[in-house]
Amino acid sequence: MLAYKCAWYGKRLVVVKPNYTSQICSHCGYHSGPKPLQIHEWTCQSCGTHHDRDINAAVNILHYGLKAIG
Ligand SMILES: [Zn+2]
């Protein structure tokens, strides 16, 4: 669905693997391990950044996408 919608609007679609995006700190890259789904917020044990689970994952996906297109 995203592929044809991007084509309609002349946008570029970059597909990235979502693996570990909710486990890795988007600020320092520390891998904090799996968390139960009911955990919505967490604090990085390495850099102390407090994360919203979904926003942190979204930032990681953005970083992967930007890296993929160089
Ligand atoms: Zn961190």
N, CA, C, O and the ligand as a Tripos MOL2 file, in Angstrom:
@<TRIPOS>MOLECULE
protein
  281   279    71     0     0
PROTEIN
NO_CHARGES

@<TRIPOS>ATOM
      1 N           0.8350   -1.2000    0.0000 N.3       1 MET1
      2 CA          0.0000    0.0000    0.0000 C.3       1 MET1
      3 C           0.8780    1.2620    0.0000 C.2       1 MET1
      4 O           0.6400    2.2010   -0.7590 O.2       1 MET1
      5 N           1.8980    1.2570    0.8720 N.am      2 LEU2
      6 CA          2.7820    2.4260    0.9210 C.3       2 LEU2
      7 C           3.5090    2.6390   -0.4000 C.2       2 LEU2
      8 O           3.7670    3.7720   -0.8070 O.2       2 LEU2
      9 N           3.8360    1.5250   -1.0690 N.am      3 ALA3
     10 CA          4.6030    1.6420   -2.3160 C.3       3 ALA3
     11 C           3.8070    2.4110   -3.3660 C.2       3 ALA3
     12 O           4.3460    3.3190   -3.9980 O.2       3 ALA3
     13 N           2.5130    2.0600   -3.5680 N.am      4 TYR4
     14 CA          1.7770    2.7690   -4.6120 C.3       4 TYR4
     15 C           1.4080    4.1790   -4.2050 C.2       4 TYR4
     16 O           1.3380    5.0730   -5.0480 O.2       4 TYR4
     17 N           1.1720    4.3860   -2.9220 N.am      5 LYS5
     18 CA          0.8640    5.7520   -2.4770 C.3       5 LYS5
     19 C           2.0770    6.6660   -2.6610 C.2       5 LYS5
     20 O           1.9380    7.8160   -3.0770 O.2       5 LYS5
     21 N           3.2600    6.1480   -2.3500 N.am      6 CYS6
     22 CA          4.4740    6.9470   -2.5640 C.3       6 CYS6
     23 C           4.6420    7.2540   -4.0470 C.2       6 CYS6
     24 O           5.0400    8.3590   -4.4160 O.2       6 CYS6
     25 N           4.3360    6.2670   -4.9010 N.am      7 ALA7
     26 CA          4.4650    6.4690   -6.3480 C.3       7 ALA7
     27 C           3.5020    7.5650   -6.8220 C.2       7 ALA7
     28 O           3.8790    8.4050   -7.6390 O.2       7 ALA7
     29 N           2.2610    7.5620   -6.3150 N.am      8 TRP8
     30 CA          1.2720    8.6000   -6.6700 C.3       8 TRP8
     31 C           1.8050    9.9950   -6.4060 C.2       8 TRP8
     32 O           1.6680   10.9040   -7.2250 O.2       8 TRP8
     33 N           2.4180   10.1390   -5.2370 N.am      9 TYR9
     34 CA          2.7950   11.4780   -4.7900 C.3       9 TYR9
     35 C           4.2610   11.8090   -5.0950 C.2       9 TYR9
     36 O           4.7780   12.8360   -4.6560 O.2       9 TYR9
     37 N           4.9150   10.9320   -5.8450 N.am     10 GLY10
     38 CA          6.3030   11.2030   -6.2230 C.3      10 GLY10
     39 C           7.2550   11.1630   -5.0420 C.2      10 GLY10
     40 O           8.2660   11.8650   -5.0250 O.2      10 GLY10
     41 N           6.9280   10.3370   -4.0490 N.am     11 LYS11
     42 CA          7.7780   10.2370   -2.8590 C.3      11 LYS11
     43 C           8.6250    8.9730   -2.9050 C.2      11 LYS11
     44 O           8.2760    7.9850   -3.5520 O.2      11 LYS11
     45 N           9.7230    9.0370   -2.2130 N.am     12 ARG12
     46 CA         10.6190    7.8990   -2.1570 C.3      12 ARG12
     47 C          10.2900    7.0570   -0.9190 C.2      12 ARG12
     48 O          10.1730    7.5800    0.1890 O.2      12 ARG12
     49 N          10.1450    5.7600   -1.1260 N.am     13 LEU13
     50 CA          9.8850    4.8450   -0.0160 C.3      13 LEU13
     51 C          11.1820    4.1280    0.3450 C.2      13 LEU13
     52 O          11.8120    3.5060   -0.5100 O.2      13 LEU13
     53 N          11.5730    4.2150    1.5950 N.am     14 VAL14
     54 CA         12.7520    3.4910    2.0760 C.3      14 VAL14
     55 C          12.2690    2.4820    3.1060 C.2      14 VAL14
     56 O          11.7140    2.8600    4.1380 O.2      14 VAL14
     57 N          12.4790    1.2000    2.8300 N.am     15 VAL15
     58 CA         12.0210    0.1460    3.7310 C.3      15 VAL15
     59 C          13.1940   -0.2730    4.6230 C.2      15 VAL15
     60 O          14.2740   -0.5980    4.1320 O.2      15 VAL15
     61 N          12.9670   -0.2610    5.9290 N.am     16 VAL16
     62 CA         14.0260   -0.6750    6.8570 C.3      16 VAL16
     63 C          13.5040   -1.7960    7.7510 C.2      16 VAL16
     64 O          12.3000   -1.9300    7.9690 O.2      16 VAL16
     65 N          14.4310   -2.5900    8.2590 N.am     17 LYS17
     66 CA         14.0450   -3.6570    9.1870 C.3      17 LYS17
     67 C          13.7610   -3.0380   10.5530 C.2      17 LYS17
     68 O          14.5680   -2.2620   11.0650 O.2      17 LYS17
     69 N          12.6120   -3.3810   11.1460 N.am     18 PRO18
     70 CA         12.2890   -2.7880   12.4400 C.3      18 PRO18
     71 C          12.9540   -3.4980   13.6190 C.2      18 PRO18
     72 O          12.6870   -3.1700   14.7750 O.2      18 PRO18
     73 N          13.8250   -4.4790   13.3240 N.am     19 ASN19
     74 CA         14.4440   -5.2660   14.3970 C.3      19 ASN19
     75 C          15.1070   -4.3880   15.4590 C.2      19 ASN19
     76 O          15.9090   -3.5100   15.1420 O.2      19 ASN19
     77 N          14.7660   -4.6350   16.7000 N.am     20 TYR20
     78 CA         15.3880   -4.0100   17.8800 C.3      20 TYR20
     79 C          15.1780   -2.5040   17.9890 C.2      20 TYR20
     80 O          15.7990   -1.8630   18.8370 O.2      20 TYR20
     81 N          14.3090   -1.9140   17.1430 N.am     21 THR21
     82 CA         14.1540   -0.4580   17.2060 C.3      21 THR21
     83 C          13.5510    0.0020   18.5290 C.2      21 THR21
     84 O          13.7190    1.1560   18.9230 O.2      21 THR21
     85 N          12.8400   -0.9100   19.2210 N.am     22 SER22
     86 CA         12.2960   -0.5090   20.5250 C.3      22 SER22
     87 C          13.2540   -0.8480   21.6630 C.2      22 SER22
     88 O          12.9610   -0.5760   22.8270 O.2      22 SER22
     89 N          14.3980   -1.4420   21.3290 N.am     23 GLN23
     90 CA         15.3560   -1.8460   22.3660 C.3      23 GLN23
     91 C          16.6150   -0.9910   22.3780 C.2      23 GLN23
     92 O          17.3500   -0.9600   23.3660 O.2      23 GLN23
     93 N          16.8550   -0.2950   21.2640 N.am     24 ILE24
     94 CA         18.0890    0.4810   21.1300 C.3      24 ILE24
     95 C          17.8170    1.9510   21.4420 C.2      24 ILE24
     96 O          16.8520    2.5270   20.9390 O.2      24 ILE24
     97 N          18.6670    2.5560   22.2700 N.am     25 CYS25
     98 CA         18.5390    3.9740   22.6130 C.3      25 CYS25
     99 C          18.8420    4.8100   21.3660 C.2      25 CYS25
    100 O          19.9160    4.6930   20.7750 O.2      25 CYS25
    101 N          17.8730    5.6610   20.9750 N.am     26 SER26
    102 CA         18.0630    6.4680   19.7670 C.3      26 SER26
    103 C          19.0690    7.5890   20.0000 C.2      26 SER26
    104 O          19.5110    8.2350   19.0500 O.2      26 SER26
    105 N          19.4310    7.8200   21.2480 N.am     27 HIS27
    106 CA         20.3860    8.8850   21.5610 C.3      27 HIS27
    107 C          21.8260    8.3850   21.5180 C.2      27 HIS27
    108 O          22.6830    9.0210   20.9050 O.2      27 HIS27
    109 N          22.1050    7.2270   22.1780 N.am     28 CYS28
    110 CA         23.5030    6.7700   22.2750 C.3      28 CYS28
    111 C          23.7410    5.4100   21.6170 C.2      28 CYS28
    112 O          24.8920    5.0010   21.4630 O.2      28 CYS28
    113 N          22.6680    4.6950   21.2210 N.am     29 GLY29
    114 CA         22.8460    3.4160   20.5540 C.3      29 GLY29
    115 C          22.9390    2.2210   21.4840 C.2      29 GLY29
    116 O          23.1150    1.0930   21.0240 O.2      29 GLY29
    117 N          22.8210    2.4540   22.8030 N.am     30 TYR30
    118 CA         22.8870    1.3510   23.7570 C.3      30 TYR30
    119 C          21.7210    0.3810   23.5420 C.2      30 TYR30
    120 O          20.5710    0.7990   23.4050 O.2      30 TYR30
    121 N          22.0360   -0.9240   23.5140 N.am     31 HIS31
    122 CA         21.0160   -1.9530   23.3240 C.3      31 HIS31
    123 C          20.5620   -2.4320   24.7030 C.2      31 HIS31
    124 O          21.3000   -3.1320   25.3970 O.2      31 HIS31
    125 N          19.3530   -2.0530   25.0900 N.am     32 SER32
    126 CA         18.8970   -2.3110   26.4590 C.3      32 SER32
    127 C          18.1240   -3.6110   26.6060 C.2      32 SER32
    128 O          17.6920   -3.9460   27.7090 O.2      32 SER32
    129 N          17.9370   -4.3600   25.5060 N.am     33 GLY33
    130 CA         17.2550   -5.6470   25.6080 C.3      33 GLY33
    131 C          15.7500   -5.5220   25.4810 C.2      33 GLY33
    132 O          15.2020   -4.4200   25.5010 O.2      33 GLY33
    133 N          15.0740   -6.6830   25.3470 N.am     34 PRO34
    134 CA         13.6260   -6.6660   25.1470 C.3      34 PRO34
    135 C          12.8780   -6.1320   26.3640 C.2      34 PRO34
    136 O          13.3130   -6.2760   27.5060 O.2      34 PRO34
    137 N          11.7360   -5.5090   26.0770 N.am     35 LYS35
    138 CA         10.8720   -5.0080   27.1500 C.3      35 LYS35
    139 C           9.4530   -5.4980   26.8970 C.2      35 LYS35
    140 O           9.0230   -5.5880   25.7470 O.2      35 LYS35
    141 N           8.7250   -5.8140   27.9580 N.am     36 PRO36
    142 CA          7.3260   -6.2200   27.7600 C.3      36 PRO36
    143 C           6.5320   -5.0880   27.0950 C.2      36 PRO36
    144 O           6.8590   -3.9130   27.2660 O.2      36 PRO36
    145 N           5.4900   -5.4460   26.3380 N.am     37 LEU37
    146 CA          4.7040   -4.4460   25.5920 C.3      37 LEU37
    147 C           4.0440   -3.4080   26.4990 C.2      37 LEU37
    148 O           3.7600   -2.2940   26.0600 O.2      37 LEU37
    149 N           3.8000   -3.7650   27.7570 N.am     38 GLN38
    150 CA          3.1520   -2.7930   28.6460 C.3      38 GLN38
    151 C           4.1040   -1.6940   29.1210 C.2      38 GLN38
    152 O           3.6800   -0.7250   29.7510 O.2      38 GLN38
    153 N           5.4030   -1.8540   28.8100 N.am     39 ILE39
    154 CA          6.3730   -0.8000   29.1490 C.3      39 ILE39
    155 C           6.3200    0.2640   28.0490 C.2      39 ILE39
    156 O           6.7580    0.0210   26.9250 O.2      39 ILE39
    157 N           5.7810    1.4430   28.3770 N.am     40 HIS40
    158 CA          5.6080    2.4960   27.3790 C.3      40 HIS40
    159 C           6.7200    3.5350   27.4340 C.2      40 HIS40
    160 O           6.9380    4.2760   26.4750 O.2      40 HIS40
    161 N           7.4240    3.5840   28.5640 N.am     41 GLU41
    162 CA          8.5180    4.5420   28.7210 C.3      41 GLU41
    163 C           9.6760    3.8420   29.4090 C.2      41 GLU41
    164 O           9.4720    2.9430   30.2250 O.2      41 GLU41
    165 N          10.8850    4.2510   29.0810 N.am     42 TRP42
    166 CA         12.0450    3.6750   29.7540 C.3      42 TRP42
    167 C          13.1870    4.6750   29.7230 C.2      42 TRP42
    168 O          13.1990    5.6140   28.9270 O.2      42 TRP42
    169 N          14.1470    4.4460   30.6120 N.am     43 THR43
    170 CA         15.3090    5.3210   30.6990 C.3      43 THR43
    171 C          16.5440    4.5190   30.3270 C.2      43 THR43
    172 O          16.7610    3.4250   30.8480 O.2      43 THR43
    173 N          17.3490    5.0630   29.4290 N.am     44 CYS44
    174 CA         18.5650    4.3730   28.9750 C.3      44 CYS44
    175 C          19.5430    4.2240   30.1370 C.2      44 CYS44
    176 O          19.8640    5.1930   30.8260 O.2      44 CYS44
    177 N          20.0180    2.9770   30.3440 N.am     45 GLN45
    178 CA         20.9590    2.7190   31.4360 C.3      45 GLN45
    179 C          22.3300    3.2950   31.1420 C.2      45 GLN45
    180 O          23.1370    3.4690   32.0550 O.2      45 GLN45
    181 N          22.6050    3.5930   29.8840 N.am     46 SER46
    182 CA         23.9240    4.0900   29.5120 C.3      46 SER46
    183 C          24.0140    5.6130   29.5600 C.2      46 SER46
    184 O          24.9340    6.1610   30.1690 O.2      46 SER46
    185 N          23.0530    6.3070   28.9140 N.am     47 CYS47
    186 CA         23.1660    7.7750   28.8240 C.3      47 CYS47
    187 C          22.1170    8.5080   29.6520 C.2      47 CYS47
    188 O          22.1780    9.7300   29.7810 O.2      47 CYS47
    189 N          21.1390    7.7660   30.2220 N.am     48 GLY48
    190 CA         20.1480    8.3850   31.0960 C.3      48 GLY48
    191 C          19.0050    9.0690   30.3690 C.2      48 GLY48
    192 O          18.1500    9.6780   31.0130 O.2      48 GLY48
    193 N          18.9640    8.9850   29.0280 N.am     49 THR49
    194 CA         17.8690    9.5980   28.2800 C.3      49 THR49
    195 C          16.5620    8.8670   28.5670 C.2      49 THR49
    196 O          16.5150    7.6380   28.5310 O.2      49 THR49
    197 N          15.5000    9.6230   28.8530 N.am     50 HIS50
    198 CA         14.1860    9.0300   29.0940 C.3      50 HIS50
    199 C          13.4400    8.9600   27.7630 C.2      50 HIS50
    200 O          13.3320    9.9580   27.0510 O.2      50 HIS50
    201 N          12.9250    7.7720   27.4310 N.am     51 HIS51
    202 CA         12.2800    7.5640   26.1340 C.3      51 HIS51
    203 C          10.8170    7.1910   26.2530 C.2      51 HIS51
    204 O          10.4200    6.4620   27.1620 O.2      51 HIS51
    205 N          10.0010    7.7100   25.3050 N.am     52 ASP52
    206 CA          8.7040    7.1340   24.9970 C.3      52 ASP52
    207 C           9.0130    5.9720   24.0560 C.2      52 ASP52
    208 O           9.7070    6.1600   23.0570 O.2      52 ASP52
    209 N           8.5150    4.7890   24.3550 N.am     53 ARG53
    210 CA          8.8660    3.5960   23.5840 C.3      53 ARG53
    211 C           8.6770    3.7890   22.0720 C.2      53 ARG53
    212 O           9.5750    3.4940   21.2830 O.2      53 ARG53
    213 N           7.4850    4.2920   21.6780 N.am     54 ASP54
    214 CA          7.1570    4.3990   20.2510 C.3      54 ASP54
    215 C           7.9320    5.5150   19.5650 C.2      54 ASP54
    216 O           8.3510    5.3720   18.4160 O.2      54 ASP54
    217 N           8.1220    6.6280   20.2720 N.am     55 ILE55
    218 CA          8.8770    7.7370   19.6630 C.3      55 ILE55
    219 C          10.3350    7.3240   19.4830 C.2      55 ILE55
    220 O          10.9400    7.6110   18.4500 O.2      55 ILE55
    221 N          10.9040    6.6460   20.4950 N.am     56 ASN56
    222 CA         12.2840    6.1700   20.3640 C.3      56 ASN56
    223 C          12.4210    5.2280   19.1660 C.2      56 ASN56
    224 O          13.3760    5.3260   18.3950 O.2      56 ASN56
    225 N          11.4520    4.3090   19.0170 N.am     57 ALA57
    226 CA         11.5020    3.3770   17.8810 C.3      57 ALA57
    227 C          11.3930    4.1370   16.5630 C.2      57 ALA57
    228 O          12.0880    3.8150   15.5990 O.2      57 ALA57
    229 N          10.5150    5.1520   16.5200 N.am     58 ALA58
    230 CA         10.3430    5.9390   15.2910 C.3      58 ALA58
    231 C          11.6290    6.6730   14.9310 C.2      58 ALA58
    232 O          11.9970    6.7530   13.7590 O.2      58 ALA58
    233 N          12.3150    7.2100   15.9470 N.am     59 VAL59
    234 CA         13.5730    7.9330   15.6880 C.3      59 VAL59
    235 C          14.6280    6.9560   15.1630 C.2      59 VAL59
    236 O          15.3880    7.2860   14.2520 O.2      59 VAL59
    237 N          14.6700    5.7450   15.7450 N.am     60 ASN60
    238 CA         15.6150    4.7350   15.2520 C.3      60 ASN60
    239 C          15.3210    4.3800   13.7940 C.2      60 ASN60
    240 O          16.2430    4.2430   12.9900 O.2      60 ASN60
    241 N          14.0420    4.2320   13.4510 N.am     61 ILE61
    242 CA         13.6570    3.8980   12.0710 C.3      61 ILE61
    243 C          14.0550    5.0390   11.1240 C.2      61 ILE61
    244 O          14.5400    4.8010   10.0180 O.2      61 ILE61
    245 N          13.8430    6.2760   11.5770 N.am     62 LEU62
    246 CA         14.2760    7.4360   10.7710 C.3      62 LEU62
    247 C          15.7850    7.3830   10.5200 C.2      62 LEU62
    248 O          16.2450    7.5850    9.3960 O.2      62 LEU62
    249 N          16.5550    7.1060   11.5910 N.am     63 HIS63
    250 CA         18.0140    7.0300   11.4540 C.3      63 HIS63
    251 C          18.4080    5.9410   10.4500 C.2      63 HIS63
    252 O          19.2690    6.1600    9.5980 O.2      63 HIS63
    253 N          17.7670    4.7560   10.5570 N.am     64 TYR64
    254 CA         18.0710    3.6540    9.6270 C.3      64 TYR64
    255 C          17.7680    4.0690    8.1920 C.2      64 TYR64
    256 O          18.5420    3.8010    7.2730 O.2      64 TYR64
    257 N          16.6120    4.7360    8.0200 N.am     65 GLY65
    258 CA         16.2060    5.1520    6.6790 C.3      65 GLY65
    259 C          17.1710    6.1540    6.0760 C.2      65 GLY65
    260 O          17.5310    6.0550    4.9030 O.2      65 GLY65
    261 N          17.5920    7.1310    6.8920 N.am     66 LEU66
    262 CA         18.5280    8.1420    6.4040 C.3      66 LEU66
    263 C          19.8750    7.5110    6.0750 C.2      66 LEU66
    264 O          20.5300    7.9010    5.1080 O.2      66 LEU66
    265 N          20.2900    6.5280    6.8860 N.am     67 LYS67
    266 CA         21.5510    5.8340    6.6200 C.3      67 LYS67
    267 C          21.4470    5.0280    5.3200 C.2      67 LYS67
    268 O          22.3970    4.9640    4.5400 O.2      67 LYS67
    269 N          20.2750    4.4140    5.1010 N.am     68 ALA68
    270 CA         20.0700    3.5640    3.9020 C.3      68 ALA68
    271 C          20.1750    4.3650    2.6090 C.2      68 ALA68
    272 O          20.6290    3.8430    1.5910 O.2      68 ALA68
    273 N          19.7530    5.6450    2.6410 N.am     69 ILE69
    274 CA         19.8160    6.4300    1.4050 C.3      69 ILE69
    275 C          21.1220    7.2140    1.3060 C.2      69 ILE69
    276 O          21.3610    7.9280    0.3320 O.2      69 ILE69
    277 N          21.9660    7.0680    2.3350 N.am     70 GLY70
    278 CA         23.2860    7.7110    2.3220 C.3      70 GLY70
    279 C          23.1740    9.2130    2.3930 C.2      70 GLY70
    280 O          24.1900    9.9090    2.3920 O.2      70 GLY70
    281 ZN         21.3220    6.0050   25.6500 Zn       71 ZN71
@<TRIPOS>BOND
     1     1     2 1
     2     2     3 1
     3     3     4 2
     4     3     5 am
     5     5     6 1
     6     6     7 1
     7     7     8 2
     8     7     9 am
     9     9    10 1
    10    10    11 1
    11    11    12 2
    12    11    13 am
    13    13    14 1
    14    14    15 1
    15    15    16 2
    16    15    17 am
    17    17    18 1
    18    18    19 1
    19    19    20 2
    20    19    21 am
    21    21    22 1
    22    22    23 1
    23    23    24 2
    24    23    25 am
    25    25    26 1
    26    26    27 1
    27    27    28 2
    28    27    29 am
    29    29    30 1
    30    30    31 1
    31    31    32 2
    32    31    33 am
    33    33    34 1
    34    34    35 1
    35    35    36 2
    36    35    37 am
    37    37    38 1
    38    38    39 1
    39    39    40 2
    40    39    41 am
    41    41    42 1
    42    42    43 1
    43    43    44 2
    44    43    45 am
    45    45    46 1
    46    46    47 1
    47    47    48 2
    48    47    49 am
    49    49    50 1
    50    50    51 1
    51    51    52 2
    52    51    53 am
    53    53    54 1
    54    54    55 1
    55    55    56 2
    56    55    57 am
    57    57    58 1
    58    58    59 1
    59    59    60 2
    60    59    61 am
    61    61    62 1
    62    62    63 1
    63    63    64 2
    64    63    65 am
    65    65    66 1
    66    66    67 1
    67    67    68 2
    68    67    69 am
    69    69    70 1
    70    70    71 1
    71    71    72 2
    72    71    73 am
    73    73    74 1
    74    74    75 1
    75    75    76 2
    76    75    77 am
    77    77    78 1
    78    78    79 1
    79    79    80 2
    80    79    81 am
    81    81    82 1
    82    82    83 1
    83    83    84 2
    84    83    85 am
    85    85    86 1
    86    86    87 1
    87    87    88 2
    88    87    89 am
    89    89    90 1
    90    90    91 1
    91    91    92 2
    92    91    93 am
    93    93    94 1
    94    94    95 1
    95    95    96 2
    96    95    97 am
    97    97    98 1
    98    98    99 1
    99    99   100 2
   100    99   101 am
   101   101   102 1
   102   102   103 1
   103   103   104 2
   104   103   105 am
   105   105   106 1
   106   106   107 1
   107   107   108 2
   108   107   109 am
   109   109   110 1
   110   110   111 1
   111   111   112 2
   112   111   113 am
   113   113   114 1
   114   114   115 1
   115   115   116 2
   116   115   117 am
   117   117   118 1
   118   118   119 1
   119   119   120 2
   120   119   121 am
   121   121   122 1
   122   122   123 1
   123   123   124 2
   124   123   125 am
   125   125   126 1
   126   126   127 1
   127   127   128 2
   128   127   129 am
   129   129   130 1
   130   130   131 1
   131   131   132 2
   132   131   133 am
   133   133   134 1
   134   134   135 1
   135   135   136 2
   136   135   137 am
   137   137   138 1
   138   138   139 1
   139   139   140 2
   140   139   141 am
   141   141   142 1
   142   142   143 1
   143   143   144 2
   144   143   145 am
   145   145   146 1
   146   146   147 1
   147   147   148 2
   148   147   149 am
   149   149   150 1
   150   150   151 1
   151   151   152 2
   152   151   153 am
   153   153   154 1
   154   154   155 1
   155   155   156 2
   156   155   157 am
   157   157   158 1
   158   158   159 1
   159   159   160 2
   160   159   161 am
   161   161   162 1
   162   162   163 1
   163   163   164 2
   164   163   165 am
   165   165   166 1
   166   166   167 1
   167   167   168 2
   168   167   169 am
   169   169   170 1
   170   170   171 1
   171   171   172 2
   172   171   173 am
   173   173   174 1
   174   174   175 1
   175   175   176 2
   176   175   177 am
   177   177   178 1
   178   178   179 1
   179   179   180 2
   180   179   181 am
   181   181   182 1
   182   182   183 1
   183   183   184 2
   184   183   185 am
   185   185   186 1
   186   186   187 1
   187   187   188 2
   188   187   189 am
   189   189   190 1
   190   190   191 1
   191   191   192 2
   192   191   193 am
   193   193   194 1
   194   194   195 1
   195   195   196 2
   196   195   197 am
   197   197   198 1
   198   198   199 1
   199   199   200 2
   200   199   201 am
   201   201   202 1
   202   202   203 1
   203   203   204 2
   204   203   205 am
   205   205   206 1
   206   206   207 1
   207   207   208 2
   208   207   209 am
   209   209   210 1
   210   210   211 1
   211   211   212 2
   212   211   213 am
   213   213   214 1
   214   214   215 1
   215   215   216 2
   216   215   217 am
   217   217   218 1
   218   218   219 1
   219   219   220 2
   220   219   221 am
   221   221   222 1
   222   222   223 1
   223   223   224 2
   224   223   225 am
   225   225   226 1
   226   226   227 1
   227   227   228 2
   228   227   229 am
   229   229   230 1
   230   230   231 1
   231   231   232 2
   232   231   233 am
   233   233   234 1
   234   234   235 1
   235   235   236 2
   236   235   237 am
   237   237   238 1
   238   238   239 1
   239   239   240 2
   240   239   241 am
   241   241   242 1
   242   242   243 1
   243   243   244 2
   244   243   245 am
   245   245   246 1
   246   246   247 1
   247   247   248 2
   248   247   249 am
   249   249   250 1
   250   250   251 1
   251   251   252 2
   252   251   253 am
   253   253   254 1
   254   254   255 1
   255   255   256 2
   256   255   257 am
   257   257   258 1
   258   258   259 1
   259   259   260 2
   260   259   261 am
   261   261   262 1
   262   262   263 1
   263   263   264 2
   264   263   265 am
   265   265   266 1
   266   266   267 1
   267   267   268 2
   268   267   269 am
   269   269   270 1
   270   270   271 1
   271   271   272 2
   272   271   273 am
   273   273   274 1
   274   274   275 1
   275   275   276 2
   276   275   277 am
   277   277   278 1
   278   278   279 1
   279   279   280 2
@<TRIPOS>SUBSTRUCTURE
     1 MET1         2 RESIDUE 1 A MET
     2 LEU2         6 RESIDUE 1 A LEU
     3 ALA3        10 RESIDUE 1 A ALA
     4 TYR4        14 RESIDUE 1 A TYR
     5 LYS5        18 RESIDUE 1 A LYS
     6 CYS6        22 RESIDUE 1 A CYS
     7 ALA7        26 RESIDUE 1 A ALA
     8 TRP8        30 RESIDUE 1 A TRP
     9 TYR9        34 RESIDUE 1 A TYR
    10 GLY10       38 RESIDUE 1 A GLY
    11 LYS11       42 RESIDUE 1 A LYS
    12 ARG12       46 RESIDUE 1 A ARG
    13 LEU13       50 RESIDUE 1 A LEU
    14 VAL14       54 RESIDUE 1 A VAL
    15 VAL15       58 RESIDUE 1 A VAL
    16 VAL16       62 RESIDUE 1 A VAL
    17 LYS17       66 RESIDUE 1 A LYS
    18 PRO18       70 RESIDUE 1 A PRO
    19 ASN19       74 RESIDUE 1 A ASN
    20 TYR20       78 RESIDUE 1 A TYR
    21 THR21       82 RESIDUE 1 A THR
    22 SER22       86 RESIDUE 1 A SER
    23 GLN23       90 RESIDUE 1 A GLN
    24 ILE24       94 RESIDUE 1 A ILE
    25 CYS25       98 RESIDUE 1 A CYS
    26 SER26      102 RESIDUE 1 A SER
    27 HIS27      106 RESIDUE 1 A HIS
    28 CYS28      110 RESIDUE 1 A CYS
    29 GLY29      114 RESIDUE 1 A GLY
    30 TYR30      118 RESIDUE 1 A TYR
    31 HIS31      122 RESIDUE 1 A HIS
    32 SER32      126 RESIDUE 1 A SER
    33 GLY33      130 RESIDUE 1 A GLY
    34 PRO34      134 RESIDUE 1 A PRO
    35 LYS35      138 RESIDUE 1 A LYS
    36 PRO36      142 RESIDUE 1 A PRO
    37 LEU37      146 RESIDUE 1 A LEU
    38 GLN38      150 RESIDUE 1 A GLN
    39 ILE39      154 RESIDUE 1 A ILE
    40 HIS40      158 RESIDUE 1 A HIS
    41 GLU41      162 RESIDUE 1 A GLU
    42 TRP42      166 RESIDUE 1 A TRP
    43 THR43      170 RESIDUE 1 A THR
    44 CYS44      174 RESIDUE 1 A CYS
    45 GLN45      178 RESIDUE 1 A GLN
    46 SER46      182 RESIDUE 1 A SER
    47 CYS47      186 RESIDUE 1 A CYS
    48 GLY48      190 RESIDUE 1 A GLY
    49 THR49      194 RESIDUE 1 A THR
    50 HIS50      198 RESIDUE 1 A HIS
    51 HIS51      202 RESIDUE 1 A HIS
    52 ASP52      206 RESIDUE 1 A ASP
    53 ARG53      210 RESIDUE 1 A ARG
    54 ASP54      214 RESIDUE 1 A ASP
    55 ILE55      218 RESIDUE 1 A ILE
    56 ASN56      222 RESIDUE 1 A ASN
    57 ALA57      226 RESIDUE 1 A ALA
    58 ALA58      230 RESIDUE 1 A ALA
    59 VAL59      234 RESIDUE 1 A VAL
    60 ASN60      238 RESIDUE 1 A ASN
    61 ILE61      242 RESIDUE 1 A ILE
    62 LEU62      246 RESIDUE 1 A LEU
    63 HIS63      250 RESIDUE 1 A HIS
    64 TYR64      254 RESIDUE 1 A TYR
    65 GLY65      258 RESIDUE 1 A GLY
    66 LEU66      262 RESIDUE 1 A LEU
    67 LYS67      266 RESIDUE 1 A LYS
    68 ALA68      270 RESIDUE 1 A ALA
    69 ILE69      274 RESIDUE 1 A ILE
    70 GLY70      278 RESIDUE 1 A GLY
    71 ZN71       281 GROUP 0 **** ****
